[in-house]
Every structure is written in C-alpha cells, then in structure tokens.
Amino acid sequence: MNAQGTIVSIRNLHKRFHHITALDDVSLDIHTGEVLVLIGPSGCGKSTLLRCINGLERPTSGTVTVCGQSPTGHDRDVNLLRRKVGMVFQHFHLFPHLTALENVALAPQHVLGLTQGQCEERANALLDKVGLAKRGATYPHKLSGGQQQRVAIARALAMEPQLMLFDEPTSALDPELVGEVLEVMRALVEEGMTMCVVTHEIGFARDVAHRVLFMDHGRIVEQGPPAQVLQDPREARTRDFLARVLRPQ
C-alpha cells in the first residue's frame, strides 16, 4: 500500500431508519492506496456504510469526509464528489437499451463533457481492461452476469475515480462466474486503486486486503490485517461468524 493520505474520514457516524439503527457510532479512516474489505452478517450495516460514503444515504448524525468534501453537502458538491467515487452494486444496473460500450461511455460524455470520440476511445480501452474488448456492441441481456458486472466496473472506472466502492459485487452471480469478476478486482488492487469492498468472499479478502473490518449490529467489532482478523480473531463474535461462513459445505 502506498498511503499518501486519508481519502475517507468518518467520525461518530450514526444512521437510523425509523426505529432501526443501521450504523452505531462508526469511526473509520481509509487511506490512499488502501484496500479495505468489510465483512459481517447480512444486515449488519456494511452496505449502509458504503452508501453514506458516496452520499446515497445521509447520516442521522456524525461526519463523513471523502476526498476533502462532505457527501451530505449541497447537491452540486455531491455531484462533484461522485465523479471521484465509483460504485459497483450487487445488481448491475446497466441501461438495457444501451450496448456495453454505450453504457461505459455515457457518463464521461454527459458529466465530464468529453467528445463522443473521446468517450468511445476510453470505453473501448476499459472494456479491453476488463476482458470484454469484443463485446462492446453487445446489449446487456446478451451478456452473462459476470460479463454484466465487468461492464459495470468499466463504467465506474470511466470517470477515473480516486476511490472505488464495491457492494457485494459477486453475490448475485452464479458460482462459476464469480472468479472472472474477482480477477478484474485483483488487477485493480495491483494497480494501486483505493478500494472499499463489501464481500462474503473470505479468500479474496485474505489475498488482497490491506485491512479487514468485521461489523455486527451496526458497529465495528474488530479490524486489522487479514492474517490477524481472519486467522486469529480477538473477538468471540468474529470467531463465531468466521466459523459459520468457512464451515465446509
């Protein structure tokens, strides 16, 4: 990791949905070049944390600063921030009426003001990067789930973000398609991309994370290097969770 500073700073973050507490006093920093992997049971607040980082959810209280800006500021500031933060969701959210290339080229043309030719050149390069150089003219319904997710990653990268957020990017895929998406993510890690990843892929977390953070009931229970959190966790709740997810099928 080549940490040159703090790209995300979160302090005393609380998020409630009516009577449900999704995040409970979360404080966290993410450093430039770091790969942070969030693990924990479903409903523990991992996805809500990502959505607070990119401004899709507003905190009930506490502060979030990303790239020196607050995602909870004015709409114009939030839009500027989202140019710096790419997000890949569990479900691909591709535009069905656009080809793979058009899906990737759309945002740079409309948000960054690049010419159509510049956008298509960038989109072709990114599709090649994710192993889909020959599928630019293909519509989403003709692509496998893994291919659609790789297009979604290329689309997020098209804005040249400083931070990439991944919200369970492989959980909607058939098992045999998971590897092709993780391979693209591993390549981004090798390039030094700052990433925050919510995943149940413990092997992936062990291999690529600089830091693993375990959450439960909206709180950070434990965090540290993968070797410590995944192989020798200090907290009983972490040990119980890992015993369940790593139990042989």
C-alpha positions as a LaTeX table, in Angstrom:
\begin{tabular}{lrrr}
\hline
Residue & $x$ (\AA) & $y$ (\AA) & $z$ (\AA) \\
\hline
Met1 & 0.00 & 0.00 & 0.00 \\
Asn2 & 1.27 & 3.45 & $-0.92$ \\
Ala3 & $-0.64$ & 5.52 & 1.61 \\
Gln4 & $-0.20$ & 9.19 & 0.78 \\
Gly5 & $-3.02$ & 10.48 & 2.93 \\
Thr6 & $-6.55$ & 9.92 & 4.11 \\
Ile7 & $-9.18$ & 9.72 & 1.38 \\
Val8 & $-12.15$ & 8.90 & 3.65 \\
Ser9 & $-12.62$ & 10.11 & 7.22 \\
Ile10 & $-15.69$ & 9.04 & 9.22 \\
Arg11 & $-16.36$ & 10.15 & 12.78 \\
Asn12 & $-19.11$ & 9.02 & 15.16 \\
Leu13 & $-21.41$ & 8.04 & 12.31 \\
His14 & $-24.97$ & 7.05 & 13.22 \\
Lys15 & $-27.67$ & 6.07 & 10.75 \\
Arg16 & $-31.20$ & 5.14 & 11.76 \\
Phe17 & $-34.14$ & 4.07 & 9.62 \\
His18 & $-37.16$ & 4.83 & 11.80 \\
His19 & $-36.65$ & 2.57 & 14.84 \\
Ile20 & $-33.83$ & 0.52 & 13.29 \\
Thr21 & $-30.21$ & 1.50 & 13.96 \\
Ala22 & $-28.15$ & 0.61 & 10.88 \\
Leu23 & $-24.90$ & 2.30 & 11.96 \\
Asp24 & $-23.98$ & 2.88 & 15.58 \\
Asp25 & $-21.08$ & 5.26 & 16.31 \\
Val26 & $-18.79$ & 4.21 & 13.45 \\
Ser27 & $-15.41$ & 5.96 & 13.13 \\
Leu28 & $-13.09$ & 4.97 & 10.31 \\
Asp29 & $-10.33$ & 6.22 & 8.00 \\
Ile30 & $-9.47$ & 4.86 & 4.55 \\
His31 & $-6.05$ & 5.79 & 3.20 \\
Thr32 & $-4.99$ & 6.43 & $-0.37$ \\
Gly33 & $-3.95$ & 3.16 & $-2.00$ \\
Glu34 & $-5.57$ & 1.02 & 0.70 \\
Val35 & $-7.84$ & $-1.95$ & 0.08 \\
Leu36 & $-10.33$ & $-2.20$ & 2.94 \\
Val37 & $-12.63$ & $-5.23$ & 3.00 \\
Leu38 & $-15.80$ & $-5.16$ & 5.10 \\
Ile39 & $-17.22$ & $-8.47$ & 6.31 \\
Gly40 & $-20.07$ & $-9.38$ & 8.60 \\
Pro41 & $-23.54$ & $-10.92$ & 8.65 \\
Ser42 & $-26.29$ & $-9.65$ & 6.38 \\
Gly43 & $-27.96$ & $-6.54$ & 7.76 \\
Cys44 & $-25.00$ & $-5.51$ & 9.91 \\
Gly45 & $-24.61$ & $-2.09$ & 8.24 \\
Lys46 & $-21.88$ & $-2.73$ & 5.65 \\
Ser47 & $-23.86$ & $-1.57$ & 2.63 \\
Thr48 & $-25.31$ & 1.38 & 4.53 \\
Leu49 & $-21.77$ & 2.48 & 5.36 \\
Leu50 & $-20.84$ & 2.46 & 1.65 \\
Arg51 & $-23.99$ & 4.40 & 0.79 \\
Cys52 & $-23.10$ & 7.05 & 3.38 \\
Ile53 & $-19.61$ & 7.36 & 1.89 \\
Asn54 & $-20.92$ & 8.21 & $-1.58$ \\
Gly55 & $-23.90$ & 10.26 & $-0.42$ \\
Leu56 & $-26.73$ & 7.87 & $-1.30$ \\
Glu57 & $-27.69$ & 7.93 & 2.39 \\
Arg58 & $-27.47$ & 10.89 & 4.74 \\
Pro59 & $-26.17$ & 10.19 & 8.26 \\
Thr60 & $-28.50$ & 10.70 & 11.20 \\
Ser61 & $-25.50$ & 12.19 & 13.00 \\
Gly62 & $-21.73$ & 12.22 & 12.73 \\
Thr63 & $-19.47$ & 13.32 & 9.90 \\
Val64 & $-18.25$ & 11.80 & 6.63 \\
Thr65 & $-15.48$ & 13.42 & 4.58 \\
Val66 & $-14.42$ & 11.97 & 1.23 \\
Cys67 & $-11.64$ & 13.50 & $-0.86$ \\
Gly68 & $-11.89$ & 16.57 & 1.36 \\
Gln69 & $-15.61$ & 17.02 & 0.73 \\
Ser70 & $-18.78$ & 16.08 & 2.57 \\
Pro71 & $-21.24$ & 13.78 & 0.74 \\
Thr72 & $-24.02$ & 15.50 & 2.69 \\
Gly73 & $-23.35$ & 18.97 & 1.32 \\
His74 & $-25.15$ & 20.83 & $-1.45$ \\
Asp75 & $-26.32$ & 18.83 & $-4.47$ \\
Arg76 & $-23.64$ & 20.39 & $-6.66$ \\
Asp77 & $-20.92$ & 19.33 & $-4.19$ \\
Val78 & $-22.33$ & 15.80 & $-4.01$ \\
Asn79 & $-22.26$ & 15.52 & $-7.80$ \\
Leu80 & $-18.65$ & 16.71 & $-7.87$ \\
Leu81 & $-17.79$ & 14.18 & $-5.20$ \\
Arg82 & $-19.38$ & 11.31 & $-7.11$ \\
Arg83 & $-17.02$ & 12.00 & $-10.00$ \\
Lys84 & $-14.25$ & 10.95 & $-7.61$ \\
Val85 & $-16.04$ & 7.90 & $-6.17$ \\
Gly86 & $-17.02$ & 4.93 & $-8.33$ \\
Met87 & $-19.54$ & 2.43 & $-7.01$ \\
Val88 & $-20.34$ & $-1.09$ & $-8.17$ \\
Phe89 & $-23.52$ & $-2.63$ & $-6.81$ \\
Gln90 & $-24.69$ & $-6.19$ & $-6.20$ \\
His91 & $-27.05$ & $-5.86$ & $-9.17$ \\
Phe92 & $-25.51$ & $-4.41$ & $-12.28$ \\
His93 & $-27.91$ & $-1.53$ & $-13.06$ \\
Leu94 & $-26.85$ & $-1.35$ & $-16.70$ \\
Phe95 & $-29.10$ & 0.51 & $-19.13$ \\
Pro96 & $-30.78$ & $-2.33$ & $-21.07$ \\
His97 & $-31.31$ & $-0.24$ & $-24.22$ \\
Leu98 & $-27.61$ & 0.66 & $-24.50$ \\
Thr99 & $-24.74$ & $-1.53$ & $-25.67$ \\
Ala100 & $-21.86$ & $-2.35$ & $-23.36$ \\
Leu101 & $-19.77$ & 0.38 & $-24.97$ \\
Glu102 & $-22.58$ & 2.92 & $-24.72$ \\
Asn103 & $-23.12$ & 2.08 & $-21.04$ \\
Val104 & $-19.45$ & 2.77 & $-20.31$ \\
Ala105 & $-19.22$ & 5.91 & $-22.49$ \\
Leu106 & $-22.40$ & 7.61 & $-21.25$ \\
Ala107 & $-21.25$ & 9.29 & $-18.03$ \\
Pro108 & $-17.97$ & 10.78 & $-19.32$ \\
Gln109 & $-19.80$ & 12.38 & $-22.20$ \\
His110 & $-22.62$ & 13.88 & $-20.14$ \\
Val111 & $-20.79$ & 14.61 & $-16.88$ \\
Leu112 & $-17.22$ & 15.32 & $-17.96$ \\
Gly113 & $-18.12$ & 16.89 & $-21.29$ \\
Leu114 & $-15.81$ & 14.72 & $-23.37$ \\
Thr115 & $-16.49$ & 14.31 & $-27.07$ \\
Gln116 & $-18.21$ & 11.18 & $-28.34$ \\
Gly117 & $-14.97$ & 10.04 & $-29.89$ \\
Gln118 & $-13.04$ & 10.54 & $-26.65$ \\
Cys119 & $-15.69$ & 8.66 & $-24.70$ \\
Glu120 & $-15.76$ & 5.75 & $-27.11$ \\
Glu121 & $-11.96$ & 5.52 & $-27.06$ \\
Arg122 & $-11.99$ & 5.46 & $-23.25$ \\
Ala123 & $-14.84$ & 2.94 & $-23.17$ \\
Asn124 & $-13.09$ & 0.60 & $-25.60$ \\
Ala125 & $-9.90$ & 0.73 & $-23.53$ \\
Leu126 & $-11.80$ & $-0.06$ & $-20.34$ \\
Leu127 & $-13.76$ & $-2.92$ & $-21.91$ \\
Asp128 & $-10.42$ & $-4.33$ & $-23.01$ \\
Lys129 & $-9.15$ & $-3.87$ & $-19.44$ \\
Val130 & $-12.00$ & $-6.00$ & $-18.04$ \\
Gly131 & $-11.64$ & $-8.65$ & $-20.74$ \\
Leu132 & $-14.58$ & $-7.63$ & $-22.91$ \\
Ala133 & $-12.88$ & $-5.95$ & $-25.86$ \\
Lys134 & $-15.04$ & $-7.88$ & $-28.35$ \\
Arg135 & $-18.37$ & $-7.29$ & $-26.60$ \\
Gly136 & $-18.72$ & $-3.52$ & $-26.97$ \\
Ala137 & $-21.66$ & $-3.79$ & $-29.39$ \\
Thr138 & $-23.49$ & $-6.33$ & $-27.21$ \\
Tyr139 & $-26.60$ & $-5.42$ & $-25.21$ \\
Pro140 & $-26.75$ & $-6.40$ & $-21.51$ \\
His141 & $-29.34$ & $-9.17$ & $-21.98$ \\
Lys142 & $-26.89$ & $-10.97$ & $-24.27$ \\
Leu143 & $-24.16$ & $-10.93$ & $-21.60$ \\
Ser144 & $-23.69$ & $-13.32$ & $-18.69$ \\
Gly145 & $-23.99$ & $-11.98$ & $-15.16$ \\
Gly146 & $-20.23$ & $-11.92$ & $-14.79$ \\
Gln147 & $-19.85$ & $-10.02$ & $-18.04$ \\
Gln148 & $-22.52$ & $-7.51$ & $-17.00$ \\
Gln149 & $-20.73$ & $-6.91$ & $-13.71$ \\
Arg150 & $-17.45$ & $-6.37$ & $-15.54$ \\
Val151 & $-19.17$ & $-3.79$ & $-17.74$ \\
Ala152 & $-20.45$ & $-2.13$ & $-14.56$ \\
Ile153 & $-16.87$ & $-1.98$ & $-13.23$ \\
Ala154 & $-15.67$ & $-0.47$ & $-16.51$ \\
Arg155 & $-18.48$ & 2.08 & $-16.33$ \\
Ala156 & $-17.42$ & 3.13 & $-12.83$ \\
Leu157 & $-13.77$ & 3.36 & $-13.91$ \\
Ala158 & $-14.72$ & 5.58 & $-16.87$ \\
Met159 & $-14.98$ & 8.56 & $-14.52$ \\
Glu160 & $-11.39$ & 7.97 & $-13.37$ \\
Pro161 & $-12.38$ & 7.81 & $-9.69$ \\
Gln162 & $-9.99$ & 8.21 & $-6.78$ \\
Leu163 & $-11.96$ & 5.64 & $-4.76$ \\
Met164 & $-13.89$ & 2.54 & $-5.80$ \\
Leu165 & $-16.69$ & 1.12 & $-3.65$ \\
Phe166 & $-17.87$ & $-2.45$ & $-4.24$ \\
Asp167 & $-21.11$ & $-3.57$ & $-2.58$ \\
Glu168 & $-21.15$ & $-7.40$ & $-2.69$ \\
Pro169 & $-20.24$ & $-7.38$ & $-6.39$ \\
Thr170 & $-20.31$ & $-11.17$ & $-6.76$ \\
Ser171 & $-23.26$ & $-12.16$ & $-4.59$ \\
Ala172 & $-25.79$ & $-12.10$ & $-7.46$ \\
Leu173 & $-23.60$ & $-14.27$ & $-9.70$ \\
Asp174 & $-23.63$ & $-17.99$ & $-10.35$ \\
Pro175 & $-20.63$ & $-19.55$ & $-8.58$ \\
Glu176 & $-18.75$ & $-20.28$ & $-11.80$ \\
Leu177 & $-18.87$ & $-16.59$ & $-12.78$ \\
Val178 & $-17.50$ & $-15.19$ & $-9.51$ \\
Gly179 & $-13.85$ & $-15.72$ & $-10.43$ \\
Glu180 & $-13.91$ & $-13.55$ & $-13.55$ \\
Val181 & $-15.14$ & $-10.54$ & $-11.55$ \\
Leu182 & $-12.67$ & $-11.10$ & $-8.72$ \\
Glu183 & $-9.87$ & $-11.32$ & $-11.30$ \\
Val184 & $-10.71$ & $-7.82$ & $-12.54$ \\
Met185 & $-10.79$ & $-6.54$ & $-8.97$ \\
Arg186 & $-7.42$ & $-8.14$ & $-8.22$ \\
Ala187 & $-5.96$ & $-6.30$ & $-11.22$ \\
Leu188 & $-7.24$ & $-3.00$ & $-9.80$ \\
Val189 & $-5.60$ & $-3.83$ & $-6.47$ \\
Glu190 & $-2.29$ & $-4.42$ & $-8.25$ \\
Glu191 & $-2.61$ & $-1.01$ & $-9.92$ \\
Gly192 & $-2.94$ & 0.67 & $-6.52$ \\
Met193 & $-6.62$ & 1.63 & $-6.70$ \\
Thr194 & $-8.09$ & 2.72 & $-3.37$ \\
Met195 & $-10.96$ & 0.32 & $-2.71$ \\
Cys196 & $-13.57$ & $-0.40$ & $-0.07$ \\
Val197 & $-15.19$ & $-3.77$ & $-0.68$ \\
Val198 & $-18.18$ & $-5.40$ & 0.99 \\
Thr199 & $-17.97$ & $-9.12$ & 0.31 \\
His200 & $-18.55$ & $-12.62$ & 1.63 \\
Glu201 & $-15.57$ & $-13.88$ & $-0.40$ \\
Ile202 & $-13.26$ & $-14.55$ & 2.54 \\
Gly203 & $-10.50$ & $-15.98$ & 0.33 \\
Phe204 & $-10.47$ & $-12.78$ & $-1.72$ \\
Ala205 & $-10.29$ & $-10.71$ & 1.46 \\
Arg206 & $-7.38$ & $-12.81$ & 2.73 \\
Asp207 & $-5.47$ & $-12.40$ & $-0.53$ \\
Val208 & $-5.89$ & $-8.72$ & $-1.40$ \\
Ala209 & $-6.99$ & $-6.68$ & 1.63 \\
His210 & $-4.61$ & $-4.44$ & 3.49 \\
Arg211 & $-7.17$ & $-4.32$ & 6.28 \\
Val212 & $-10.27$ & $-6.37$ & 7.12 \\
Leu213 & $-13.07$ & $-4.87$ & 9.17 \\
Phe214 & $-15.74$ & $-7.04$ & 10.79 \\
Met215 & $-19.10$ & $-5.42$ & 11.59 \\
Asp216 & $-22.11$ & $-6.59$ & 13.56 \\
His217 & $-25.27$ & $-4.75$ & 14.61 \\
Gly218 & $-24.05$ & $-1.52$ & 13.01 \\
Arg219 & $-20.77$ & $-1.40$ & 14.93 \\
Ile220 & $-17.15$ & $-2.13$ & 14.15 \\
Val221 & $-16.34$ & $-5.22$ & 16.21 \\
Glu222 & $-12.78$ & $-5.81$ & 15.04 \\
Gln223 & $-10.35$ & $-4.63$ & 12.37 \\
Gly224 & $-6.77$ & $-5.29$ & 11.40 \\
Pro225 & $-4.55$ & $-7.09$ & 8.88 \\
Pro226 & $-6.18$ & $-10.12$ & 7.20 \\
Ala227 & $-3.85$ & $-12.57$ & 8.93 \\
Gln228 & $-5.00$ & $-11.30$ & 12.31 \\
Val229 & $-8.74$ & $-10.83$ & 11.74 \\
Leu230 & $-9.34$ & $-13.88$ & 9.54 \\
Gln231 & $-6.93$ & $-16.38$ & 11.08 \\
Asp232 & $-6.55$ & $-15.28$ & 14.70 \\
Pro233 & $-9.51$ & $-13.01$ & 15.56 \\
Arg234 & $-9.52$ & $-11.48$ & 19.01 \\
Glu235 & $-13.29$ & $-11.15$ & 19.39 \\
Ala236 & $-15.61$ & $-14.10$ & 20.05 \\
Arg237 & $-18.24$ & $-12.66$ & 17.68 \\
Thr238 & $-15.69$ & $-12.56$ & 14.84 \\
Arg239 & $-14.65$ & $-16.14$ & 15.54 \\
Asp240 & $-18.28$ & $-17.29$ & 15.53 \\
Phe241 & $-19.00$ & $-15.55$ & 12.21 \\
Leu242 & $-15.93$ & $-16.98$ & 10.50 \\
Ala243 & $-16.65$ & $-20.47$ & 11.81 \\
Arg244 & $-20.06$ & $-20.28$ & 10.18 \\
Val245 & $-19.01$ & $-18.88$ & 6.80 \\
Leu246 & $-15.94$ & $-21.09$ & 6.49 \\
Arg247 & $-17.71$ & $-24.26$ & 7.59 \\
Pro248 & $-17.27$ & $-26.98$ & 4.91 \\
Gln249 & $-20.40$ & $-27.47$ & 2.81 \\
\hline
\end{tabular}
